[in-house]
Amino acid sequence: QVQLVESGGGLVQPGGSLRLSCAASGGIFSTSTMGWYRQAPGKQRELVATITSDDSTIYQESVKGRFTISRDNAKNTVYLQMNTLKPDDTAVYYCRQFSLGRLYWGQGTQVTVSS
């Protein structure tokens, strides 16, 4: 049973930074493609960034240069470093694991960017 637990969300002022973490258990983390997605109120869930098992990354255009996804296979953890945050980044952020043909989601962590 794969479990994904996100942490690190919170309230931050515009221009601030946060680092999200997603700890995975029960699966084969090192060979999985991991991703961060977000869903703002009234909007569909959207891709933020993904990282493959060989550390190839993809970013949504609006976060390029501000967000960085990384992984630590020894800790079964994927991170999302978010800098220069904007109010439009406000959303629930979800971790996703793609492993052996199946998708798994975490419960989400709220990020609110507001002054």
PDB file as gemmi writes it, atoms N, CA and C in Angstrom:
CRYST1    1.000    1.000    1.000  90.00  90.00  90.00 P 1                      
ATOM      1  N   GLN A   1       0.840  -1.188   0.000  1.00  0.00           N  
ATOM      2  CA  GLN A   1       0.000   0.000   0.000  1.00  0.00           C  
ATOM      3  C   GLN A   1       0.882   1.247   0.000  1.00  0.00           C  
ATOM      4  N   VAL A   2       0.809   2.024  -1.088  1.00  0.00           N  
ATOM      5  CA  VAL A   2       1.603   3.247  -1.183  1.00  0.00           C  
ATOM      6  C   VAL A   2       0.931   4.356  -0.388  1.00  0.00           C  
ATOM      7  N   GLN A   3       1.718   5.063   0.383  1.00  0.00           N  
ATOM      8  CA  GLN A   3       1.228   6.234   1.104  1.00  0.00           C  
ATOM      9  C   GLN A   3       2.143   7.409   0.823  1.00  0.00           C  
ATOM     10  N   LEU A   4       1.537   8.557   0.588  1.00  0.00           N  
ATOM     11  CA  LEU A   4       2.265   9.797   0.334  1.00  0.00           C  
ATOM     12  C   LEU A   4       1.792  10.825   1.352  1.00  0.00           C  
ATOM     13  N   VAL A   5       2.736  11.415   2.058  1.00  0.00           N  
ATOM     14  CA  VAL A   5       2.392  12.393   3.081  1.00  0.00           C  
ATOM     15  C   VAL A   5       3.125  13.692   2.797  1.00  0.00           C  
ATOM     16  N   GLU A   6       2.341  14.727   2.477  1.00  0.00           N  
ATOM     17  CA  GLU A   6       2.918  16.046   2.197  1.00  0.00           C  
ATOM     18  C   GLU A   6       3.034  16.859   3.478  1.00  0.00           C  
ATOM     19  N   SER A   7       3.995  17.762   3.481  1.00  0.00           N  
ATOM     20  CA  SER A   7       4.159  18.692   4.583  1.00  0.00           C  
ATOM     21  C   SER A   7       4.848  19.944   4.059  1.00  0.00           C  
ATOM     22  N   GLY A   8       4.810  20.998   4.877  1.00  0.00           N  
ATOM     23  CA  GLY A   8       5.537  22.206   4.538  1.00  0.00           C  
ATOM     24  C   GLY A   8       4.690  23.357   4.036  1.00  0.00           C  
ATOM     25  N   GLY A   9       3.404  23.131   3.876  1.00  0.00           N  
ATOM     26  CA  GLY A   9       2.542  24.214   3.435  1.00  0.00           C  
ATOM     27  C   GLY A   9       2.318  25.237   4.541  1.00  0.00           C  
ATOM     28  N   GLY A  10       1.657  26.334   4.170  1.00  0.00           N  
ATOM     29  CA  GLY A  10       1.370  27.356   5.163  1.00  0.00           C  
ATOM     30  C   GLY A  10       1.049  28.677   4.515  1.00  0.00           C  
ATOM     31  N   LEU A  11       1.054  29.712   5.337  1.00  0.00           N  
ATOM     32  CA  LEU A  11       0.775  31.078   4.896  1.00  0.00           C  
ATOM     33  C   LEU A  11       2.099  31.816   4.728  1.00  0.00           C  
ATOM     34  N   VAL A  12       2.257  32.459   3.584  1.00  0.00           N  
ATOM     35  CA  VAL A  12       3.487  33.191   3.314  1.00  0.00           C  
ATOM     36  C   VAL A  12       3.143  34.477   2.568  1.00  0.00           C  
ATOM     37  N   GLN A  13       3.940  35.499   2.764  1.00  0.00           N  
ATOM     38  CA  GLN A  13       3.707  36.765   2.072  1.00  0.00           C  
ATOM     39  C   GLN A  13       4.202  36.679   0.626  1.00  0.00           C  
ATOM     40  N   PRO A  14       3.651  37.485  -0.244  1.00  0.00           N  
ATOM     41  CA  PRO A  14       4.163  37.530  -1.619  1.00  0.00           C  
ATOM     42  C   PRO A  14       5.665  37.808  -1.632  1.00  0.00           C  
ATOM     43  N   GLY A  15       6.371  37.080  -2.488  1.00  0.00           N  
ATOM     44  CA  GLY A  15       7.817  37.188  -2.551  1.00  0.00           C  
ATOM     45  C   GLY A  15       8.549  36.236  -1.626  1.00  0.00           C  
ATOM     46  N   GLY A  16       7.812  35.566  -0.769  1.00  0.00           N  
ATOM     47  CA  GLY A  16       8.419  34.641   0.180  1.00  0.00           C  
ATOM     48  C   GLY A  16       8.673  33.265  -0.414  1.00  0.00           C  
ATOM     49  N   SER A  17       9.149  32.370   0.443  1.00  0.00           N  
ATOM     50  CA  SER A  17       9.520  31.022   0.014  1.00  0.00           C  
ATOM     51  C   SER A  17       8.923  29.976   0.945  1.00  0.00           C  
ATOM     52  N   LEU A  18       8.708  28.804   0.387  1.00  0.00           N  
ATOM     53  CA  LEU A  18       8.311  27.625   1.143  1.00  0.00           C  
ATOM     54  C   LEU A  18       8.957  26.406   0.498  1.00  0.00           C  
ATOM     55  N   ARG A  19       9.174  25.378   1.300  1.00  0.00           N  
ATOM     56  CA  ARG A  19       9.622  24.100   0.750  1.00  0.00           C  
ATOM     57  C   ARG A  19       8.640  23.024   1.162  1.00  0.00           C  
ATOM     58  N   LEU A  20       8.056  22.398   0.182  1.00  0.00           N  
ATOM     59  CA  LEU A  20       7.155  21.287   0.425  1.00  0.00           C  
ATOM     60  C   LEU A  20       7.930  19.977   0.376  1.00  0.00           C  
ATOM     61  N   SER A  21       7.502  19.040   1.212  1.00  0.00           N  
ATOM     62  CA  SER A  21       8.087  17.702   1.222  1.00  0.00           C  
ATOM     63  C   SER A  21       6.977  16.675   1.042  1.00  0.00           C  
ATOM     64  N   CYS A  22       7.332  15.570   0.421  1.00  0.00           N  
ATOM     65  CA  CYS A  22       6.392  14.470   0.264  1.00  0.00           C  
ATOM     66  C   CYS A  22       7.153  13.187   0.569  1.00  0.00           C  
ATOM     67  N   ALA A  23       6.781  12.551   1.667  1.00  0.00           N  
ATOM     68  CA  ALA A  23       7.415  11.304   2.086  1.00  0.00           C  
ATOM     69  C   ALA A  23       6.578  10.133   1.583  1.00  0.00           C  
ATOM     70  N   ALA A  24       7.231   9.238   0.862  1.00  0.00           N  
ATOM     71  CA  ALA A  24       6.543   8.085   0.278  1.00  0.00           C  
ATOM     72  C   ALA A  24       6.909   6.807   1.014  1.00  0.00           C  
ATOM     73  N   SER A  25       5.941   5.911   1.098  1.00  0.00           N  
ATOM     74  CA  SER A  25       6.190   4.606   1.700  1.00  0.00           C  
ATOM     75  C   SER A  25       5.343   3.549   1.001  1.00  0.00           C  
ATOM     76  N   GLY A  26       5.822   2.331   1.052  1.00  0.00           N  
ATOM     77  CA  GLY A  26       5.049   1.217   0.521  1.00  0.00           C  
ATOM     78  C   GLY A  26       5.216   0.954  -0.953  1.00  0.00           C  
ATOM     79  N   GLY A  27       6.034   1.720  -1.647  1.00  0.00           N  
ATOM     80  CA  GLY A  27       6.223   1.502  -3.069  1.00  0.00           C  
ATOM     81  C   GLY A  27       7.685   1.456  -3.436  1.00  0.00           C  
ATOM     82  N   ILE A  28       7.939   1.491  -4.736  1.00  0.00           N  
ATOM     83  CA  ILE A  28       9.322   1.476  -5.218  1.00  0.00           C  
ATOM     84  C   ILE A  28       9.657   2.900  -5.632  1.00  0.00           C  
ATOM     85  N   PHE A  29      10.107   3.667  -4.677  1.00  0.00           N  
ATOM     86  CA  PHE A  29      10.286   5.103  -4.893  1.00  0.00           C  
ATOM     87  C   PHE A  29      11.346   5.400  -5.942  1.00  0.00           C  
ATOM     88  N   SER A  30      12.455   4.707  -5.881  1.00  0.00           N  
ATOM     89  CA  SER A  30      13.605   5.080  -6.707  1.00  0.00           C  
ATOM     90  C   SER A  30      13.318   4.983  -8.208  1.00  0.00           C  
ATOM     91  N   THR A  31      12.401   4.143  -8.613  1.00  0.00           N  
ATOM     92  CA  THR A  31      12.091   3.991 -10.031  1.00  0.00           C  
ATOM     93  C   THR A  31      10.807   4.724 -10.434  1.00  0.00           C  
ATOM     94  N   SER A  32      10.224   5.462  -9.502  1.00  0.00           N  
ATOM     95  CA  SER A  32       8.963   6.148  -9.753  1.00  0.00           C  
ATOM     96  C   SER A  32       9.182   7.536 -10.314  1.00  0.00           C  
ATOM     97  N   THR A  33       8.236   7.969 -11.137  1.00  0.00           N  
ATOM     98  CA  THR A  33       8.162   9.378 -11.497  1.00  0.00           C  
ATOM     99  C   THR A  33       7.310  10.071 -10.449  1.00  0.00           C  
ATOM    100  N   MET A  34       7.841  11.129  -9.887  1.00  0.00           N  
ATOM    101  CA  MET A  34       7.152  11.863  -8.832  1.00  0.00           C  
ATOM    102  C   MET A  34       6.735  13.228  -9.364  1.00  0.00           C  
ATOM    103  N   GLY A  35       5.635  13.725  -8.830  1.00  0.00           N  
ATOM    104  CA  GLY A  35       5.162  15.015  -9.299  1.00  0.00           C  
ATOM    105  C   GLY A  35       4.461  15.811  -8.220  1.00  0.00           C  
ATOM    106  N   TRP A  36       4.412  17.100  -8.447  1.00  0.00           N  
ATOM    107  CA  TRP A  36       3.619  18.017  -7.633  1.00  0.00           C  
ATOM    108  C   TRP A  36       2.543  18.626  -8.532  1.00  0.00           C  
ATOM    109  N   TYR A  37       1.333  18.638  -8.013  1.00  0.00           N  
ATOM    110  CA  TYR A  37       0.191  19.235  -8.683  1.00  0.00           C  
ATOM    111  C   TYR A  37      -0.464  20.204  -7.707  1.00  0.00           C  
ATOM    112  N   ARG A  38      -1.308  21.069  -8.225  1.00  0.00           N  
ATOM    113  CA  ARG A  38      -2.011  21.988  -7.330  1.00  0.00           C  
ATOM    114  C   ARG A  38      -3.417  22.233  -7.843  1.00  0.00           C  
ATOM    115  N   GLN A  39      -4.269  22.591  -6.899  1.00  0.00           N  
ATOM    116  CA  GLN A  39      -5.654  22.893  -7.239  1.00  0.00           C  
ATOM    117  C   GLN A  39      -6.107  24.107  -6.450  1.00  0.00           C  
ATOM    118  N   ALA A  40      -6.425  25.162  -7.170  1.00  0.00           N  
ATOM    119  CA  ALA A  40      -6.944  26.369  -6.558  1.00  0.00           C  
ATOM    120  C   ALA A  40      -8.471  26.285  -6.496  1.00  0.00           C  
ATOM    121  N   PRO A  41      -9.100  27.048  -5.605  1.00  0.00           N  
ATOM    122  CA  PRO A  41     -10.560  27.008  -5.501  1.00  0.00           C  
ATOM    123  C   PRO A  41     -11.235  27.318  -6.832  1.00  0.00           C  
ATOM    124  N   GLY A  42     -12.158  26.457  -7.230  1.00  0.00           N  
ATOM    125  CA  GLY A  42     -12.899  26.667  -8.462  1.00  0.00           C  
ATOM    126  C   GLY A  42     -12.155  26.319  -9.729  1.00  0.00           C  
ATOM    127  N   LYS A  43     -10.951  25.767  -9.586  1.00  0.00           N  
ATOM    128  CA  LYS A  43     -10.149  25.427 -10.762  1.00  0.00           C  
ATOM    129  C   LYS A  43      -9.818  23.949 -10.758  1.00  0.00           C  
ATOM    130  N   GLN A  44      -9.403  23.478 -11.936  1.00  0.00           N  
ATOM    131  CA  GLN A  44      -9.004  22.080 -12.037  1.00  0.00           C  
ATOM    132  C   GLN A  44      -7.594  21.882 -11.499  1.00  0.00           C  
ATOM    133  N   ARG A  45      -7.310  20.658 -11.111  1.00  0.00           N  
ATOM    134  CA  ARG A  45      -5.971  20.341 -10.662  1.00  0.00           C  
ATOM    135  C   ARG A  45      -5.009  20.442 -11.843  1.00  0.00           C  
ATOM    136  N   GLU A  46      -3.829  21.019 -11.595  1.00  0.00           N  
ATOM    137  CA  GLU A  46      -2.874  21.225 -12.671  1.00  0.00           C  
ATOM    138  C   GLU A  46      -1.480  20.789 -12.262  1.00  0.00           C  
ATOM    139  N   LEU A  47      -0.718  20.422 -13.284  1.00  0.00           N  
ATOM    140  CA  LEU A  47       0.667  20.034 -13.075  1.00  0.00           C  
ATOM    141  C   LEU A  47       1.500  21.242 -12.639  1.00  0.00           C  
ATOM    142  N   VAL A  48       2.335  21.031 -11.645  1.00  0.00           N  
ATOM    143  CA  VAL A  48       3.316  22.040 -11.265  1.00  0.00           C  
ATOM    144  C   VAL A  48       4.695  21.625 -11.750  1.00  0.00           C  
ATOM    145  N   ALA A  49       5.111  20.419 -11.378  1.00  0.00           N  
ATOM    146  CA  ALA A  49       6.428  19.928 -11.772  1.00  0.00           C  
ATOM    147  C   ALA A  49       6.479  18.418 -11.602  1.00  0.00           C  
ATOM    148  N   THR A  50       7.307  17.781 -12.428  1.00  0.00           N  
ATOM    149  CA  THR A  50       7.545  16.351 -12.271  1.00  0.00           C  
ATOM    150  C   THR A  50       9.032  16.069 -12.347  1.00  0.00           C  
ATOM    151  N   ILE A  51       9.432  14.936 -11.765  1.00  0.00           N  
ATOM    152  CA  ILE A  51      10.817  14.493 -11.813  1.00  0.00           C  
ATOM    153  C   ILE A  51      10.822  12.978 -12.006  1.00  0.00           C  
ATOM    154  N   THR A  52      11.605  12.530 -12.990  1.00  0.00           N  
ATOM    155  CA  THR A  52      11.661  11.104 -13.280  1.00  0.00           C  
ATOM    156  C   THR A  52      12.734  10.425 -12.421  1.00  0.00           C  
ATOM    157  N   SER A  53      12.845   9.124 -12.603  1.00  0.00           N  
ATOM    158  CA  SER A  53      13.821   8.359 -11.832  1.00  0.00           C  
ATOM    159  C   SER A  53      15.259   8.753 -12.188  1.00  0.00           C  
ATOM    160  N   ASP A  54      15.454   9.296 -13.380  1.00  0.00           N  
ATOM    161  CA  ASP A  54      16.799   9.742 -13.755  1.00  0.00           C  
ATOM    162  C   ASP A  54      16.943  11.256 -13.637  1.00  0.00           C  
ATOM    163  N   ASP A  55      16.056  11.855 -12.840  1.00  0.00           N  
ATOM    164  CA  ASP A  55      16.132  13.278 -12.485  1.00  0.00           C  
ATOM    165  C   ASP A  55      15.815  14.247 -13.630  1.00  0.00           C  
ATOM    166  N   SER A  56      15.136  13.764 -14.652  1.00  0.00           N  
ATOM    167  CA  SER A  56      14.644  14.689 -15.669  1.00  0.00           C  
ATOM    168  C   SER A  56      13.427  15.426 -15.103  1.00  0.00           C  
ATOM    169  N   THR A  57      13.347  16.718 -15.371  1.00  0.00           N  
ATOM    170  CA  THR A  57      12.276  17.517 -14.784  1.00  0.00           C  
ATOM    171  C   THR A  57      11.446  18.237 -15.850  1.00  0.00           C  
ATOM    172  N   ILE A  58      10.208  18.481 -15.481  1.00  0.00           N  
ATOM    173  CA  ILE A  58       9.290  19.275 -16.291  1.00  0.00           C  
ATOM    174  C   ILE A  58       8.591  20.252 -15.357  1.00  0.00           C  
ATOM    175  N   TYR A  59       8.427  21.490 -15.824  1.00  0.00           N  
ATOM    176  CA  TYR A  59       7.768  22.517 -15.012  1.00  0.00           C  
ATOM    177  C   TYR A  59       6.639  23.170 -15.804  1.00  0.00           C  
ATOM    178  N   GLN A  60       5.607  23.545 -15.069  1.00  0.00           N  
ATOM    179  CA  GLN A  60       4.595  24.418 -15.650  1.00  0.00           C  
ATOM    180  C   GLN A  60       5.268  25.747 -15.964  1.00  0.00           C  
ATOM    181  N   GLU A  61       4.862  26.345 -17.060  1.00  0.00           N  
ATOM    182  CA  GLU A  61       5.515  27.570 -17.519  1.00  0.00           C  
ATOM    183  C   GLU A  61       5.499  28.664 -16.454  1.00  0.00           C  
ATOM    184  N   SER A  62       4.421  28.790 -15.711  1.00  0.00           N  
ATOM    185  CA  SER A  62       4.285  29.897 -14.765  1.00  0.00           C  
ATOM    186  C   SER A  62       5.191  29.771 -13.543  1.00  0.00           C  
ATOM    187  N   VAL A  63       5.783  28.599 -13.326  1.00  0.00           N  
ATOM    188  CA  VAL A  63       6.645  28.435 -12.148  1.00  0.00           C  
ATOM    189  C   VAL A  63       8.120  28.289 -12.515  1.00  0.00           C  
ATOM    190  N   LYS A  64       8.404  28.237 -13.804  1.00  0.00           N  
ATOM    191  CA  LYS A  64       9.803  28.097 -14.232  1.00  0.00           C  
ATOM    192  C   LYS A  64      10.646  29.239 -13.688  1.00  0.00           C  
ATOM    193  N   GLY A  65      11.800  28.883 -13.156  1.00  0.00           N  
ATOM    194  CA  GLY A  65      12.696  29.887 -12.598  1.00  0.00           C  
ATOM    195  C   GLY A  65      12.390  30.252 -11.154  1.00  0.00           C  
ATOM    196  N   ARG A  66      11.228  29.820 -10.658  1.00  0.00           N  
ATOM    197  CA  ARG A  66      10.856  30.120  -9.267  1.00  0.00           C  
ATOM    198  C   ARG A  66      10.777  28.848  -8.409  1.00  0.00           C  
ATOM    199  N   PHE A  67      10.320  27.760  -8.999  1.00  0.00           N  
ATOM    200  CA  PHE A  67      10.163  26.506  -8.266  1.00  0.00           C  
ATOM    201  C   PHE A  67      11.217  25.503  -8.722  1.00  0.00           C  
ATOM    202  N   THR A  68      11.623  24.651  -7.781  1.00  0.00           N  
ATOM    203  CA  THR A  68      12.560  23.579  -8.102  1.00  0.00           C  
ATOM    204  C   THR A  68      12.093  22.284  -7.462  1.00  0.00           C  
ATOM    205  N   ILE A  69      11.948  21.257  -8.280  1.00  0.00           N  
ATOM    206  CA  ILE A  69      11.601  19.936  -7.766  1.00  0.00           C  
ATOM    207  C   ILE A  69      12.877  19.115  -7.638  1.00  0.00           C  
ATOM    208  N   SER A  70      12.953  18.324  -6.572  1.00  0.00           N  
ATOM    209  CA  SER A  70      14.111  17.463  -6.366  1.00  0.00           C  
ATOM    210  C   SER A  70      13.663  16.228  -5.592  1.00  0.00           C  
ATOM    211  N   ARG A  71      14.535  15.257  -5.550  1.00  0.00           N  
ATOM    212  CA  ARG A  71      14.199  14.016  -4.847  1.00  0.00           C  
ATOM    213  C   ARG A  71      15.409  13.483  -4.108  1.00  0.00           C  
ATOM    214  N   ASP A  72      15.125  12.757  -3.025  1.00  0.00           N  
ATOM    215  CA  ASP A  72      16.156  12.077  -2.251  1.00  0.00           C  
ATOM    216  C   ASP A  72      15.717  10.621  -2.139  1.00  0.00           C  
ATOM    217  N   ASN A  73      16.305   9.780  -2.949  1.00  0.00           N  
ATOM    218  CA  ASN A  73      15.879   8.371  -2.975  1.00  0.00           C  
ATOM    219  C   ASN A  73      16.223   7.644  -1.673  1.00  0.00           C  
ATOM    220  N   ALA A  74      17.246   8.097  -0.990  1.00  0.00           N  
ATOM    221  CA  ALA A  74      17.607   7.465   0.283  1.00  0.00           C  
ATOM    222  C   ALA A  74      16.545   7.720   1.346  1.00  0.00           C  
ATOM    223  N   LYS A  75      15.821   8.831   1.197  1.00  0.00           N  
ATOM    224  CA  LYS A  75      14.771   9.179   2.163  1.00  0.00           C  
ATOM    225  C   LYS A  75      13.373   8.969   1.607  1.00  0.00           C  
ATOM    226  N   ASN A  76      13.279   8.458   0.384  1.00  0.00           N  
ATOM    227  CA  ASN A  76      11.966   8.271  -0.260  1.00  0.00           C  
ATOM    228  C   ASN A  76      11.134   9.551  -0.210  1.00  0.00           C  
ATOM    229  N   THR A  77      11.764  10.654  -0.518  1.00  0.00           N  
ATOM    230  CA  THR A  77      11.123  11.965  -0.369  1.00  0.00           C  
ATOM    231  C   THR A  77      11.357  12.804  -1.622  1.00  0.00           C  
ATOM    232  N   VAL A  78      10.302  13.507  -2.015  1.00  0.00           N  
ATOM    233  CA  VAL A  78      10.412  14.482  -3.096  1.00  0.00           C  
ATOM    234  C   VAL A  78      10.095  15.855  -2.513  1.00  0.00           C  
ATOM    235  N   TYR A  79      10.782  16.865  -3.028  1.00  0.00           N  
ATOM    236  CA  TYR A  79      10.656  18.220  -2.509  1.00  0.00           C  
ATOM    237  C   TYR A  79      10.197  19.175  -3.609  1.00  0.00           C  
ATOM    238  N   LEU A  80       9.606  20.259  -3.173  1.00  0.00           N  
ATOM    239  CA  LEU A  80       9.301  21.359  -4.081  1.00  0.00           C  
ATOM    240  C   LEU A  80       9.718  22.650  -3.373  1.00  0.00           C  
ATOM    241  N   GLN A  81      10.818  23.214  -3.833  1.00  0.00           N  
ATOM    242  CA  GLN A  81      11.267  24.503  -3.312  1.00  0.00           C  
ATOM    243  C   GLN A  81      10.564  25.594  -4.103  1.00  0.00           C  
ATOM    244  N   MET A  82       9.843  26.445  -3.407  1.00  0.00           N  
ATOM    245  CA  MET A  82       9.062  27.494  -4.051  1.00  0.00           C  
ATOM    246  C   MET A  82       9.578  28.849  -3.596  1.00  0.00           C  
ATOM    247  N   ASN A  83      10.086  29.615  -4.531  1.00  0.00           N  
ATOM    248  CA  ASN A  83      10.602  30.958  -4.247  1.00  0.00           C  
ATOM    249  C   ASN A  83       9.783  32.002  -4.980  1.00  0.00           C  
ATOM    250  N   THR A  84       9.939  33.230  -4.538  1.00  0.00           N  
ATOM    251  CA  THR A  84       9.238  34.362  -5.160  1.00  0.00           C  
ATOM    252  C   THR A  84       7.754  34.039  -5.354  1.00  0.00           C  
ATOM    253  N   LEU A  85       7.140  33.601  -4.284  1.00  0.00           N  
ATOM    254  CA  LEU A  85       5.741  33.180  -4.368  1.00  0.00           C  
ATOM    255  C   LEU A  85       4.818  34.361  -4.672  1.00  0.00           C  
ATOM    256  N   LYS A  86       3.764  34.035  -5.415  1.00  0.00           N  
ATOM    257  CA  LYS A  86       2.780  35.027  -5.818  1.00  0.00           C  
ATOM    258  C   LYS A  86       1.389  34.607  -5.312  1.00  0.00           C  
ATOM    259  N   PRO A  87       0.474  35.552  -5.182  1.00  0.00           N  
ATOM    260  CA  PRO A  87      -0.887  35.178  -4.757  1.00  0.00           C  
ATOM    261  C   PRO A  87      -1.510  34.099  -5.659  1.00  0.00           C  
ATOM    262  N   ASP A  88      -1.185  34.115  -6.947  1.00  0.00           N  
ATOM    263  CA  ASP A  88      -1.716  33.109  -7.864  1.00  0.00           C  
ATOM    264  C   ASP A  88      -1.204  31.704  -7.568  1.00  0.00           C  
ATOM    265  N   ASP A  89      -0.187  31.574  -6.739  1.00  0.00           N  
ATOM    266  CA  ASP A  89       0.318  30.255  -6.357  1.00  0.00           C  
ATOM    267  C   ASP A  89      -0.521  29.631  -5.232  1.00  0.00           C  
ATOM    268  N   THR A  90      -1.460  30.380  -4.698  1.00  0.00           N  
ATOM    269  CA  THR A  90      -2.323  29.869  -3.639  1.00  0.00           C  
ATOM    270  C   THR A  90      -3.138  28.686  -4.134  1.00  0.00           C  
ATOM    271  N   ALA A  91      -3.021  27.569  -3.434  1.00  0.00           N  
ATOM    272  CA  ALA A  91      -3.710  26.341  -3.847  1.00  0.00           C  
ATOM    273  C   ALA A  91      -3.416  25.242  -2.833  1.00  0.00           C  
ATOM    274  N   VAL A  92      -4.115  24.141  -2.981  1.00  0.00           N  
ATOM    275  CA  VAL A  92      -3.730  22.922  -2.286  1.00  0.00           C  
ATOM    276  C   VAL A  92      -2.750  22.197  -3.191  1.00  0.00           C  
ATOM    277  N   TYR A  93      -1.605  21.848  -2.652  1.00  0.00           N  
ATOM    278  CA  TYR A  93      -0.557  21.179  -3.420  1.00  0.00           C  
ATOM    279  C   TYR A  93      -0.562  19.683  -3.090  1.00  0.00           C  
ATOM    280  N   TYR A  94      -0.572  18.882  -4.152  1.00  0.00           N  
ATOM    281  CA  TYR A  94      -0.639  17.441  -4.014  1.00  0.00           C  
ATOM    282  C   TYR A  94       0.611  16.782  -4.588  1.00  0.00           C  
ATOM    283  N   CYS A  95       1.047  15.765  -3.910  1.00  0.00           N  
ATOM    284  CA  CYS A  95       2.147  14.927  -4.370  1.00  0.00           C  
ATOM    285  C   CYS A  95       1.559  13.739  -5.129  1.00  0.00           C  
ATOM    286  N   ARG A  96       2.216  13.336  -6.203  1.00  0.00           N  
ATOM    287  CA  ARG A  96       1.756  12.195  -6.980  1.00  0.00           C  
ATOM    288  C   ARG A  96       2.917  11.279  -7.295  1.00  0.00           C  
ATOM    289  N   GLN A  97       2.666   9.982  -7.194  1.00  0.00           N  
ATOM    290  CA  GLN A  97       3.672   8.977  -7.521  1.00  0.00           C  
ATOM    291  C   GLN A  97       3.136   8.095  -8.638  1.00  0.00           C  
ATOM    292  N   PHE A  98       3.929   7.900  -9.666  1.00  0.00           N  
ATOM    293  CA  PHE A  98       3.584   6.988 -10.752  1.00  0.00           C  
ATOM    294  C   PHE A  98       4.559   5.825 -10.685  1.00  0.00           C  
ATOM    295  N   SER A  99       4.029   4.650 -10.348  1.00  0.00           N  
ATOM    296  CA  SER A  99       4.886   3.500 -10.118  1.00  0.00           C  
ATOM    297  C   SER A  99       4.212   2.237 -10.647  1.00  0.00           C  
ATOM    298  N   LEU A 100       4.939   1.499 -11.475  1.00  0.00           N  
ATOM    299  CA  LEU A 100       4.463   0.224 -12.011  1.00  0.00           C  
ATOM    300  C   LEU A 100       3.070   0.360 -12.627  1.00  0.00           C  
ATOM    301  N   GLY A 101       2.874   1.450 -13.350  1.00  0.00           N  
ATOM    302  CA  GLY A 101       1.630   1.643 -14.081  1.00  0.00           C  
ATOM    303  C   GLY A 101       0.473   2.174 -13.267  1.00  0.00           C  
ATOM    304  N   ARG A 102       0.718   2.533 -12.023  1.00  0.00           N  
ATOM    305  CA  ARG A 102      -0.366   3.025 -11.180  1.00  0.00           C  
ATOM    306  C   ARG A 102      -0.023   4.412 -10.622  1.00  0.00           C  
ATOM    307  N   LEU A 103      -1.097   5.161 -10.365  1.00  0.00           N  
ATOM    308  CA  LEU A 103      -0.955   6.496  -9.802  1.00  0.00           C  
ATOM    309  C   LEU A 103      -1.400   6.516  -8.347  1.00  0.00           C  
ATOM    310  N   TYR A 104      -0.660   7.265  -7.560  1.00  0.00           N  
ATOM    311  CA  TYR A 104      -1.001   7.431  -6.153  1.00  0.00           C  
ATOM    312  C   TYR A 104      -0.928   8.919  -5.818  1.00  0.00           C  
ATOM    313  N   TRP A 105      -1.835   9.365  -4.935  1.00  0.00           N  
ATOM    314  CA  TRP A 105      -1.908  10.774  -4.546  1.00  0.00           C  
ATOM    315  C   TRP A 105      -1.804  10.916  -3.039  1.00  0.00           C  
ATOM    316  N   GLY A 106      -1.192  12.025  -2.628  1.00  0.00           N  
ATOM    317  CA  GLY A 106      -1.214  12.384  -1.233  1.00  0.00           C  
ATOM    318  C   GLY A 106      -2.484  13.139  -0.899  1.00  0.00           C  
ATOM    319  N   GLN A 107      -2.590  13.544   0.364  1.00  0.00           N  
ATOM    320  CA  GLN A 107      -3.823  14.199   0.818  1.00  0.00           C  
ATOM    321  C   GLN A 107      -3.810  15.699   0.568  1.00  0.00           C  
ATOM    322  N   GLY A 108      -2.653  16.240   0.235  1.00  0.00           N  
ATOM    323  CA  GLY A 108      -2.542  17.656  -0.083  1.00  0.00           C  
ATOM    324  C   GLY A 108      -2.115  18.503   1.099  1.00  0.00           C  
ATOM    325  N   THR A 109      -1.485  19.624   0.769  1.00  0.00           N  
ATOM    326  CA  THR A 109      -1.096  20.598   1.781  1.00  0.00           C  
ATOM    327  C   THR A 109      -1.417  21.993   1.243  1.00  0.00           C  
ATOM    328  N   GLN A 110      -1.992  22.814   2.097  1.00  0.00           N  
ATOM    329  CA  GLN A 110      -2.449  24.135   1.672  1.00  0.00           C  
ATOM    330  C   GLN A 110      -1.300  25.129   1.646  1.00  0.00           C  
ATOM    331  N   VAL A 111      -1.192  25.847   0.548  1.00  0.00           N  
ATOM    332  CA  VAL A 111      -0.258  26.970   0.431  1.00  0.00           C  
ATOM    333  C   VAL A 111      -1.076  28.224   0.158  1.00  0.00           C  
ATOM    334  N   THR A 112      -0.901  29.210   1.016  1.00  0.00           N  
ATOM    335  CA  THR A 112      -1.616  30.478   0.860  1.00  0.00           C  
ATOM    336  C   THR A 112      -0.603  31.604   0.792  1.00  0.00           C  
ATOM    337  N   VAL A 113      -0.663  32.365  -0.282  1.00  0.00           N  
ATOM    338  CA  VAL A 113       0.245  33.497  -0.479  1.00  0.00           C  
ATOM    339  C   VAL A 113      -0.580  34.777  -0.374  1.00  0.00           C  
ATOM    340  N   SER A 114      -0.357  35.491   0.693  1.00  0.00           N  
ATOM    341  CA  SER A 114      -1.175  36.676   0.952  1.00  0.00           C  
ATOM    342  C   SER A 114      -0.451  37.614   1.895  1.00  0.00           C  
ATOM    343  N   SER A 115      -0.708  38.908   1.711  1.00  0.00           N  
ATOM    344  CA  SER A 115      -0.145  39.884   2.639  1.00  0.00           C  
ATOM    345  C   SER A 115      -1.141  40.210   3.747  1.00  0.00           C  
TER     346      SER A 115                                                      
END                                                                             
